[in-house]
Amino acid sequence: MDKELIKILLVDDDEDDYIITSDLLEEIRGWQIEIDWMGNYDLALEIILQQKHDVYLLDYRLGERNGLELLRKAIDKGCKAPMILLTGQNDRQIDIEAMNAGAADYLVKASMDSLLLERSIRYSLAANAHQAELAKANEELEIRVEQRTKELTKANDRLIEKANELENTIEELQQTQAQLIQTEKMSGLGQLVAGVAHEINNPVSFLYGNIPHAKEYVRDLLELLELYQKYYPEPMAEIEDKAEDIELNFIAQDLPRLLDSMKVGADRIGAIVNSLRNFSRLDEAEMKPVDIHEGIENTLMILQSRLNAKPGHPEIKVKKEYGSLPEVTCYPGNLNQVFINLLLNAIDALEAARKKPAIENSNYCCFPAVPTITIITKIADKKNIAKETNSQENITPIPHVFVRIADNGPGIPEDARAKIFDPFFTTKAPGKGTGLGLSICYQIIEKHGGTIEVNTQLGEGTEFVISFPVERPI
């Protein structure tokens, strides 16, 4: 059976380091490895952008520039293959910067052997394959939703052309269609998110299960080494030379820290998985007491990629002013849907303010220097009026939760404000919105016995204010 061919580009301006790394790669069994070497930063970038290799090993030191700069540049220009950063010494700050920049892994040359290198490459390739599968699944889901939306829009247009006496029937049909699309879309999204969380959880569990054993083995080996040093304080010259060459004392101090760093990474992945699970909440169809702030935080984590800086668009800042809230009895999955719709609208408005030419629409002429979304929560009494009567004895103050989500974008034109909660109404360009998001938010908040309002001013931004009782009234 033919071995799997792995094409690797090693970027290192030190030929001796290249030879050492190349020898380690050749020791790997089970793969047919094809190694290319480049020591020049600019030429290396040109080769990387051709995307003809499966994995890129980038040395941190590249003359006046460094591998971290090369990594960021390559990712910005669309390189999808995993990149592993190599460095001569362990630097936690560089490690953090590399992970934040999108590095698949960060390896210290002094502690690197063929097994560690093979494992890093294998895990990087596997993670890259999972990301590609997830991107494909998301793309297919978006296509299906867009196709379904187009079909419903065409059907709606045909219904509107009918006689005026069918107007009430058409309106009811639109509401039904909106609810069906909501159920279909959120069910598919929830299942996808829950499935991704499950798949990520498997390798994370593997890490959690093996790191304690690895720490125990390392501790035992270090204790054994101490005993050797205690009873044989004067080793042979060859052993002493080897200990100096590999910086034995440094390894003994750094190895436990390295394992702790791996556990921090596993904990971070576990937190993301937990947020994905909490966001999907497929098993929570009934009302229950929940932490509203947890739902908001989980939603923000899901949307983090939309908030990050992108070419031509700065980072969107999120300012949070959380009040002290009790647990609120609600439908958690439905409320998460409200949060994600309102936050997506705010993000879309801020991005549109950057893209829309000022000459085309004066509303976009003064986009904010720092795009910002502000989230404010508080609890306050609100008068609840009984439906049967307006008498004063039936007006009682009830504790309500208030959630304000505001952006400093272009605002909403006057002619759109009255129709903003209508089904299928949208101010976005064709193909960019279904016109269902705010209508669904309105229905969900109404189901919770609350209200949703919009405050907006052209050139200054838009604020949505939702409020609903802490305890759902019977």
N, C-alpha and C positions, 0 to 999 in steps of 0.2 A: 504494500500500500504506500502511495507517494506521501511524503511528508508535506505538511502545510508550509507554503512559501510565505515568509514574512520579510517585507522590504523595509529597511531601517536606514534613516539618514542621521549620521552622527555629526553634530556641529561643534567643533572644538579646535581652537587655534594652537593647541599644544600637541605635537605629534606623539610624544611619549604617552600622554593621557589617552590619545586615540588608540594607540597600540594596546594599552592595558584594557580599555573598555572593549575593543574589538576581540581581544582574547577571551574576555568573559562571555561575550555573546556567542563565540564559537563553541564554548563549553556546554551551551544549552542543548539538551537532547529533545528529540521529538519535533523539532522545527527545521525547516530549510531556510536559513537566514541569508539574505542578500544585503550587504552593508555598503553604503556610500558615505564618503567622508568629505566635509567641507569646512575650511577654517576661516573663511571670509564672511563677514556679517551680511553684506549686500548680496553676494552671490548665493549665500544660503537662503536668504529671503526669496530670491527669484525661484530657486529650486522648490522651496516649500510651497509657494503659491501654485506651482504646477500640479501639486497634490498627487504625485506618483508613488508616494511611500505610505506604508501602513502606520508607522510610528516614527516620531522625531525625538532624538536625544539631544538636548541643548545644554552645553556647558555654560555656567553662569558668567565666567570670565571670557570675554571675546574682544580683547584689546581695549579700545576706548569705550566700547559699548558692552552690553551684557546680554545674556540669554533671556533674561526677563523682559527686556525691551523687545527682543526679537519675537518672543512668544506673544506679547500683546499685539505687535504689529501684524503678525501672521493671522491671529484670530480675528482682528478687526477687518482684515481683508478677505475673510471667508474660509480660512483653513478649518476643516472639520476633523482631521485625524488627531489622535491623542499626542500630547507633547509632555515629555518628562524632563524636568530640570535637574541637572547634575551640578554639584558644587563641591569645592574642596573642603569646606568646613561647615559644621552645623550652625545655622543662623535662623533662629525661630522667626524673626521678622521677615526674612526673605521667604521662609516657608509659608507664612501667612499670605504675603503678597503674591506668591506664585499660585496658591490655591484660589485666591480671590480673582486673579487674572485669568483663570481657566486652565491651569496646568493639571494634567492627569495625575501626576505624582511628583515628589521632590525627594531625591536620593543624595546621600552624602557619600562621596567617593571612598572615603577612608573605611567605611563600614559596608561597602558594596561588594557582593560576590555574585557569582553566576545565578545562584538560586534566588537571591533577592531581586536581581535584575529581571530574571525570567518571570517571577511572580508579578512584578510591577508592570511589565509589558502585557502579560496575560490579562491582569485585572483591568488595565487601561483599555485594551481592545474590547473586552467584554462590556465595560461601561459605555464605551463609544457605540457599540452595537445596540445596546439597550436604548440609548438616547436616540439613535436613528430610528429604531422601531417606534418609540414614543412619538417622535416628530411625524412619522408617517401616519400613525394612528390619529393624531390630532388633525393633520391635514385632511384625512379621509372624513373625519367627523365634521369638520367645517364645511367640506364640500357637500356632505349629505344635508346638513342644516341649511346651507345656502340654497340647494336645489329644492328642498322642502318649502323654504320660505318663498322662493319664486313661484312655486306651484300655488301656494296659498294666496299670494298677492294677485296672481292672474285670476284665480277663482273669485277673490274679493272684488276685483274690477268688474267682472261679469255680473256679480250680484248687484253692485251699485247702479248699473245701467237699467235695472228693472224699475217697475212702476213705484211711485211714492207710497202706495198702500202696503208695499213689502218692507218699508224702511225699518219698522220695529223688528221684523223677523231677521233682517240682515244684521242688525246690531247684535241680536242675541247670538246669531251664528258667528259673528266676529269674536264675541267673548268666548264662545265654546272653542273656536279655533285657537285662540290665544292660550287657553288652558291646556289644550291637547299638545300644542307645541312646547309649552312650559314643561309638561310632564315628560314628553319624549326627550327634549333636550337635556333637562336636568337629570333624568334617569340615566341617559347615556353618559353624561359627564361624571355623574356620581359613580357609576360602575367603572369608568375608565380610571378615575382618581383612586378608587378603592383597589383596583387591580394593580395599578402602578405601586401603590403603597405596599401591597402584599409582596410583589416581586422584589422591591428594594429591601423589604424586611428580611428576606431569606439570606442574602450575603451579609447583612448587618448582624443577624443572629450568629452567623459563622464567625464573624470578627469578635463579637461579645463572648462566644464560647471558647475561642482560642487564645485571646489576649491574656486572661488570667493564668492559663497553663504556661504560656510563653514567659510571663513574668516570673512564675514559680521556677521554671527551668533556668532562667537567667540568674535568679537569686541563688539557686543551688550551685550553679557553675562558678559564680563569683565567690561564694563561700568556700568552695573547694579550692579555688585559686588562692584565696587568703591563707588557707591551711598550708598549701604548698609554699607560699612566701614566708609563712611563719616558721616551718620546720626545715625549709631549704632556702635560707636567706641569701645564699651566694650561689646562684645557678651557674650553669656553664655559660661561657662567653657567647655561644651561638644563640642560646635562649635569651640572654640579656639583650643581645643585638636585635633579635626579632621583636622583643617587647618594646624596645625603643622605636623600631621602624613602624609598628602598627599603633603606637601611642596607647599602650595598654591601659595606663591610668585614666586617660581620657575616655576610652571605650567603656571602662568599668563605671565611670560616672555618668556617661551620656546614654548608655543603652537603656537603663530604667526610664530616663526621661523620654527617650524615643518611644518606648512602649506606652508611656502615659499620654504622649502626644497622639498616638494612634487611637487610644481610647477616647480622647477628646473629640477626634474626628468621627468616631463611631457614635458617640453621644449626639453629635450635631446631626448626623444622618437620621438617628432615631427620633430626634425632635421634629425633623422635617416629615418623616413618615407619620408621626403622631398627628401633626397638623393636617396632613392630607386625609387621614382617617376622620378626624374631627370635622373637617370641612364637608366631606361627602355625607356623613351621618345617614347612611342608607337604612340603618336599623332604628331610626328615631322618628317614626311617623306620628307619634302621639306627643301631646303637650307634656313638658317636664321642666323643672327648674334648672336653669343653666346660667353660666357666667357670660354676659354679653360681650365683655372685653375679650374673652377667649375666642369667641366667634369672629370678632373684628381682626384680631391678631392672626388667626388662621387664614382669613381671607387675604390680608396683606401679604402673608408669606406666599400664597398661591400667585399673587399678582406681582411679586418682587421683580421678575424679569421685565415687566412693563414699566416699572418705576426706575430701573437702573438707567444710567446715561447710555446713549446710543449715538452713533455718528450723525451729526446735524441736530441733535436734540440733547439738552442737558438732563441731569438727573432730576426726577420729580421728588421734592422733599415732602415728607409726611410729618406734620406737626400734630401731636396728640395731647389733648387736655382731658384726661379721664377723671371723672368724679368717682366718689365712693358709692358703688351700686350694690344692692343685694342681688341674690339669684332671682332671675325673672322666669315666670312660668310662660312658656311659649312653644312654638314649633321650631326647634333649632335649625333644621335644614332649610325651612322657608325663610327664616331671618337671615341666614348666611347668603341666600339667593338675593335678598334685598341689598345686603352690604356689597356683594360683588357687582350687582347692576349699577348701583350708585357710584361706586369707586371706578368702575370701567367708564362710565359716562364722564366722570371728572378727568380721567386720564386721556380719553379721546378728545375732550375739549381743549386740554392743555397742549396736546400734540397737534391738533388742528390749528391752534393759534400760531404755531411755529411754521406750519407748512403753507397756510393760506396767504397768498400775496396781498399786501396792503391795498394795492390798486384795485383788486377785485372786490374787496369788501372792507369798508372802513372799520367794521367791528373788530378786525384782527390787526389793526395798525399798531397797537401798543401792547404787544405780548409781554408777559412778565419776565423780568430778568432772572428771577428764581421761581420756576413753576412750583407751586405749593398746594398740597391738599391738607386741609385742617379738619381734624375729627374731634368733636367735643361731646362728652357724655355727662349727664347729670340726672338727678332724681328730684322731682318737684310735684306738689299737689296740683291737680287739675280738676275742674268741676265736671262731674259726669251727670248729664241730664237724662232722666228716664224718658223713654220714647212715648209712653202712654200719656204723659202730662208735662206741662211746663211749670207747675206750681213749685214754689220755693222749697217746700218740704221734701221734694224729690231731687233737689240739686245738692249733691254731696261731694266734698273734695276727696279724690282718690289718688294715691301715689302713682305717678307715671314716670316712665323712663323716657328721657329725651336724648336723641342722637342727632347731632348736626354734622353733615359732611359737606364741606365747602371747598371750592377751588378759586384760584385767582385768574381764571381764564377770560375769554371774551364776553361771557354772558349770553343770555337767550333773548332773541328779538321779541318785541312786544306781540307781534301777530302769532307767535308760536306758543306763548305762555298758556293761553286758554285751552289749547289742544294737547298739551304736553303729556297728559295721562291717558289720552285716547288710544285705543288699540290700533296698531299699524301706523301711527303717526310718528315720523322721524324727521329730524333736521339734518341727518347725515347724508352723505353722497349715496347715490344708488349702489346697492351691493354692500354697503358698509354697515347697515343696521336694519333690523326687522321691524322696529316700531313697537316691540312687545315689552321691552325691559321695564319701563316706568309704569306701564299699564299693569304688569304683573306685580310690581312693587306695591302699587295702590291696592290691589286686591288682597295681597298678603297682609298688609298693615290693617286694612279694613277687617279682615278675618280675625285679627288680634284685638279688635275693639279700639283701634287707634286711628291716627290721622297722619298724612304726609303732606307737607307744604313745600313750596319752592319760593325762594327769594333770589332775585337776580337783577343785575344792573349792567348794561352794556359797557364793556371796557374794564369792569371791576371784578366780575366773577359771578358764580352761582352757588347757592347754598340750599340743600335739601334738609328739612327738619322732619324727623319722624318721632312720634310719641305714641306710647301704648301703655296700658296698665301693668303694674308689677304682677298683679294677680288678675287673670282673665275673669271679667264679671260674668256671672251665670245669666 
